[in-house]
C-alpha cells in the first residue's frame, strides 16, 4: 500500500490485546469524511489492502479473519496471500446501510481492480457498486446478529440469492440465541 492510499500505523497494547490503528489524513481529513462514490471506494480499497498488508508484513496469518459490515467488505476479495477462513458479519443489510455506492459513470473498477461482478449486480437496472455484495461473494461464510435477522435477510434482502449460497449459517454466539444451522441442501446454491 503506497501513495495516497497508504496508511501510517500506530500499534497499541491494551490488556494484552494488540490494537492497530491505520491513519491517513489525506484520505480521511475528518471523522466520517464525505465524498463521492470514487472517493469512498478509494478509502475502502486502501483500508482493505492496508489491513491485509499489516498482517502480511507482521507475518501474522490467522486461521479466521472476521470482517464486519460494508466498510470492510473488500477485505475477503483481496485475500489471495492468506490461507485463512474469512467470515463476514452482516450487521445491517438494509438498502441504505449496505454501503451502496452510486458512481457518476462506470463501475470504478480502475479503483478496486477486482472483477466487476463482485461489486456490481448485472441484473440490477442501475450501476450500484456494493461492497456488501463483494463481502458475501468472497467470504467463506457470513454471520449476523440474531436468528430473526438471519431469517429476515434470507427472506427479503436484495442480497438473499447470494446469501443463500452459504449453507451453514451462523448468528449470535450467545447461548440463549444460538441458532447455527444448516440449510437444507436443496436450498443451498453452489458458488
TORKOL-4160 file (C-alpha; in steps of 0.2 Angstrom, whole numbers, padded with zeros to 4 digits, m for minus):
191
<pt num="1" X="0000" Y="0000" Z="0000"/>
<pt num="2" X="0008" Y="0016" Z="m0005"/>
<pt num="3" X="0005" Y="0034" Z="m0011"/>
<pt num="4" X="m0012" Y="0042" Z="m0007"/>
<pt num="5" X="m0019" Y="0025" Z="m0002"/>
<pt num="6" X="m0006" Y="0021" Z="0011"/>
<pt num="7" X="m0008" Y="0022" Z="0029"/>
<pt num="8" X="0003" Y="0026" Z="0044"/>
<pt num="9" X="0001" Y="0013" Z="0058"/>
<pt num="10" X="0000" Y="0015" Z="0076"/>
<pt num="11" X="0001" Y="m0001" Z="0087"/>
<pt num="12" X="m0005" Y="0000" Z="0105"/>
<pt num="13" X="m0007" Y="m0014" Z="0118"/>
<pt num="14" X="m0022" Y="m0014" Z="0130"/>
<pt num="15" X="m0024" Y="m0028" Z="0142"/>
<pt num="16" X="m0013" Y="m0039" Z="0132"/>
<pt num="17" X="m0023" Y="m0036" Z="0116"/>
<pt num="18" X="m0014" Y="m0028" Z="0101"/>
<pt num="19" X="m0024" Y="m0014" Z="0093"/>
<pt num="20" X="m0018" Y="m0007" Z="0076"/>
<pt num="21" X="m0024" Y="0010" Z="0070"/>
<pt num="22" X="m0022" Y="0015" Z="0052"/>
<pt num="23" X="m0021" Y="0033" Z="0049"/>
<pt num="24" X="m0021" Y="0043" Z="0033"/>
<pt num="25" X="m0025" Y="0062" Z="0034"/>
<pt num="26" X="m0027" Y="0064" Z="0015"/>
<pt num="27" X="m0040" Y="0050" Z="0013"/>
<pt num="28" X="m0048" Y="0054" Z="0030"/>
<pt num="29" X="m0047" Y="0073" Z="0033"/>
<pt num="30" X="m0061" Y="0071" Z="0046"/>
<pt num="31" X="m0071" Y="0058" Z="0056"/>
<pt num="32" X="m0084" Y="0051" Z="0044"/>
<pt num="33" X="m0077" Y="0061" Z="0030"/>
<pt num="34" X="m0089" Y="0063" Z="0015"/>
<pt num="35" X="m0086" Y="0061" Z="m0003"/>
<pt num="36" X="m0092" Y="0054" Z="m0020"/>
<pt num="37" X="m0093" Y="0036" Z="m0024"/>
<pt num="38" X="m0075" Y="0036" Z="m0031"/>
<pt num="39" X="m0068" Y="0044" Z="m0015"/>
<pt num="40" X="m0077" Y="0032" Z="m0003"/>
<pt num="41" X="m0072" Y="0017" Z="m0014"/>
<pt num="42" X="m0054" Y="0023" Z="m0013"/>
<pt num="43" X="m0055" Y="0024" Z="0006"/>
<pt num="44" X="m0062" Y="0006" Z="0007"/>
<pt num="45" X="m0049" Y="m0001" Z="m0005"/>
<pt num="46" X="m0035" Y="0007" Z="0005"/>
<pt num="47" X="m0042" Y="0001" Z="0021"/>
<pt num="48" X="m0044" Y="m0017" Z="0015"/>
<pt num="49" X="m0027" Y="m0018" Z="0007"/>
<pt num="50" X="m0018" Y="m0009" Z="0022"/>
<pt num="51" X="m0027" Y="m0021" Z="0034"/>
<pt num="52" X="m0021" Y="m0036" Z="0025"/>
<pt num="53" X="m0004" Y="m0029" Z="0022"/>
<pt num="54" X="m0001" Y="m0026" Z="0040"/>
<pt num="55" X="m0005" Y="m0044" Z="0044"/>
<pt num="56" X="0007" Y="m0050" Z="0030"/>
<pt num="57" X="0021" Y="m0038" Z="0034"/>
<pt num="58" X="0020" Y="m0043" Z="0053"/>
<pt num="59" X="0020" Y="m0062" Z="0047"/>
<pt num="60" X="0003" Y="m0065" Z="0055"/>
<pt num="61" X="m0008" Y="m0077" Z="0047"/>
<pt num="62" X="m0024" Y="m0080" Z="0057"/>
<pt num="63" X="m0034" Y="m0096" Z="0054"/>
<pt num="64" X="m0050" Y="m0085" Z="0054"/>
<pt num="65" X="m0052" Y="m0067" Z="0049"/>
<pt num="66" X="m0068" Y="m0059" Z="0053"/>
<pt num="67" X="m0074" Y="m0043" Z="0044"/>
<pt num="68" X="m0089" Y="m0033" Z="0050"/>
<pt num="69" X="m0101" Y="m0023" Z="0039"/>
<pt num="70" X="m0099" Y="m0015" Z="0022"/>
<pt num="71" X="m0084" Y="m0004" Z="0025"/>
<pt num="72" X="m0073" Y="m0020" Z="0027"/>
<pt num="73" X="m0082" Y="m0028" Z="0013"/>
<pt num="74" X="m0067" Y="m0029" Z="0001"/>
<pt num="75" X="m0055" Y="m0037" Z="0013"/>
<pt num="76" X="m0061" Y="m0055" Z="0008"/>
<pt num="77" X="m0059" Y="m0051" Z="m0010"/>
<pt num="78" X="m0040" Y="m0047" Z="m0008"/>
<pt num="79" X="m0037" Y="m0062" Z="0002"/>
<pt num="80" X="m0026" Y="m0072" Z="m0010"/>
<pt num="81" X="m0010" Y="m0071" Z="0001"/>
<pt num="82" X="m0019" Y="m0079" Z="0015"/>
<pt num="83" X="m0024" Y="m0097" Z="0019"/>
<pt num="84" X="m0037" Y="m0090" Z="0031"/>
<pt num="85" X="m0056" Y="m0093" Z="0033"/>
<pt num="86" X="m0065" Y="m0077" Z="0030"/>
<pt num="87" X="m0081" Y="m0074" Z="0039"/>
<pt num="88" X="m0091" Y="m0058" Z="0036"/>
<pt num="89" X="m0103" Y="m0051" Z="0049"/>
<pt num="90" X="m0119" Y="m0043" Z="0040"/>
<pt num="91" X="m0123" Y="m0031" Z="0054"/>
<pt num="92" X="m0136" Y="m0021" Z="0044"/>
<pt num="93" X="m0141" Y="m0025" Z="0026"/>
<pt num="94" X="m0155" Y="m0013" Z="0024"/>
<pt num="95" X="m0153" Y="m0004" Z="0007"/>
<pt num="96" X="m0146" Y="0012" Z="0015"/>
<pt num="97" X="m0134" Y="0003" Z="0026"/>
<pt num="98" X="m0126" Y="m0010" Z="0015"/>
<pt num="99" X="m0113" Y="0003" Z="0008"/>
<pt num="100" X="m0121" Y="0005" Z="m0009"/>
<pt num="101" X="m0111" Y="0017" Z="m0020"/>
<pt num="102" X="m0118" Y="0026" Z="m0035"/>
<pt num="103" X="m0104" Y="0031" Z="m0047"/>
<pt num="104" X="m0106" Y="0046" Z="m0059"/>
<pt num="105" X="m0100" Y="0034" Z="m0073"/>
<pt num="106" X="m0093" Y="0017" Z="m0075"/>
<pt num="107" X="m0091" Y="0004" Z="m0062"/>
<pt num="108" X="m0075" Y="0011" Z="m0054"/>
<pt num="109" X="m0065" Y="m0005" Z="m0057"/>
<pt num="110" X="m0049" Y="0006" Z="m0060"/>
<pt num="111" X="m0050" Y="0009" Z="m0041"/>
<pt num="112" X="m0055" Y="m0008" Z="m0034"/>
<pt num="113" X="m0046" Y="m0019" Z="m0048"/>
<pt num="114" X="m0057" Y="m0033" Z="m0045"/>
<pt num="115" X="m0069" Y="m0042" Z="m0056"/>
<pt num="116" X="m0084" Y="m0031" Z="m0058"/>
<pt num="117" X="m0097" Y="m0044" Z="m0055"/>
<pt num="118" X="m0091" Y="m0045" Z="m0037"/>
<pt num="119" X="m0097" Y="m0027" Z="m0033"/>
<pt num="120" X="m0110" Y="m0024" Z="m0046"/>
<pt num="121" X="m0125" Y="m0035" Z="m0049"/>
<pt num="122" X="m0128" Y="m0036" Z="m0068"/>
<pt num="123" X="m0146" Y="m0040" Z="m0065"/>
<pt num="124" X="m0149" Y="m0023" Z="m0057"/>
<pt num="125" X="m0155" Y="m0009" Z="m0068"/>
<pt num="126" X="m0143" Y="0004" Z="m0061"/>
<pt num="127" X="m0125" Y="0003" Z="m0059"/>
<pt num="128" X="m0123" Y="0001" Z="m0040"/>
<pt num="129" X="m0106" Y="m0003" Z="m0033"/>
<pt num="130" X="m0109" Y="m0013" Z="m0017"/>
<pt num="131" X="m0095" Y="m0019" Z="m0005"/>
<pt num="132" X="m0108" Y="m0029" Z="0005"/>
<pt num="133" X="m0111" Y="m0040" Z="m0011"/>
<pt num="134" X="m0092" Y="m0042" Z="m0013"/>
<pt num="135" X="m0090" Y="m0047" Z="0005"/>
<pt num="136" X="m0104" Y="m0060" Z="0004"/>
<pt num="137" X="m0097" Y="m0067" Z="m0013"/>
<pt num="138" X="m0079" Y="m0068" Z="m0007"/>
<pt num="139" X="m0080" Y="m0073" Z="0011"/>
<pt num="140" X="m0080" Y="m0091" Z="0016"/>
<pt num="141" X="m0095" Y="m0088" Z="0027"/>
<pt num="142" X="m0107" Y="m0075" Z="0034"/>
<pt num="143" X="m0115" Y="m0072" Z="0050"/>
<pt num="144" X="m0127" Y="m0059" Z="0058"/>
<pt num="145" X="m0133" Y="m0053" Z="0075"/>
<pt num="146" X="m0148" Y="m0064" Z="0078"/>
<pt num="147" X="m0158" Y="m0078" Z="0072"/>
<pt num="148" X="m0173" Y="m0067" Z="0067"/>
<pt num="149" X="m0162" Y="m0056" Z="0057"/>
<pt num="150" X="m0154" Y="m0070" Z="0048"/>
<pt num="151" X="m0171" Y="m0076" Z="0043"/>
<pt num="152" X="m0176" Y="m0059" Z="0038"/>
<pt num="153" X="m0161" Y="m0057" Z="0027"/>
<pt num="154" X="m0164" Y="m0074" Z="0019"/>
<pt num="155" X="m0182" Y="m0070" Z="0015"/>
<pt num="156" X="m0182" Y="m0052" Z="0009"/>
<pt num="157" X="m0164" Y="m0044" Z="0007"/>
<pt num="158" X="m0160" Y="m0039" Z="m0011"/>
<pt num="159" X="m0144" Y="m0049" Z="m0007"/>
<pt num="160" X="m0153" Y="m0065" Z="m0002"/>
<pt num="161" X="m0149" Y="m0075" Z="m0018"/>
<pt num="162" X="m0130" Y="m0074" Z="m0014"/>
<pt num="163" X="m0133" Y="m0076" Z="0005"/>
<pt num="164" X="m0141" Y="m0092" Z="0001"/>
<pt num="165" X="m0125" Y="m0099" Z="m0007"/>
<pt num="166" X="m0118" Y="m0102" Z="0010"/>
<pt num="167" X="m0126" Y="m0117" Z="0018"/>
<pt num="168" X="m0120" Y="m0116" Z="0036"/>
<pt num="169" X="m0127" Y="m0100" Z="0043"/>
<pt num="170" X="m0121" Y="m0093" Z="0060"/>
<pt num="171" X="m0128" Y="m0079" Z="0071"/>
<pt num="172" X="m0125" Y="m0073" Z="0088"/>
<pt num="173" X="m0113" Y="m0083" Z="0099"/>
<pt num="174" X="m0124" Y="m0080" Z="0114"/>
<pt num="175" X="m0130" Y="m0097" Z="0121"/>
<pt num="176" X="m0148" Y="m0091" Z="0123"/>
<pt num="177" X="m0148" Y="m0085" Z="0105"/>
<pt num="178" X="m0138" Y="m0099" Z="0097"/>
<pt num="179" X="m0146" Y="m0105" Z="0080"/>
<pt num="180" X="m0131" Y="m0111" Z="0070"/>
<pt num="181" X="m0140" Y="m0122" Z="0057"/>
<pt num="182" X="m0138" Y="m0130" Z="0041"/>
<pt num="183" X="m0149" Y="m0125" Z="0027"/>
<pt num="184" X="m0157" Y="m0140" Z="0018"/>
<pt num="185" X="m0146" Y="m0145" Z="0004"/>
<pt num="186" X="m0160" Y="m0141" Z="m0009"/>
<pt num="187" X="m0159" Y="m0123" Z="m0003"/>
<pt num="188" X="m0141" Y="m0121" Z="m0005"/>
<pt num="189" X="m0133" Y="m0115" Z="m0021"/>
<pt num="190" X="m0115" Y="m0118" Z="m0026"/>
<pt num="191" X="m0104" Y="m0103" Z="m0028"/>
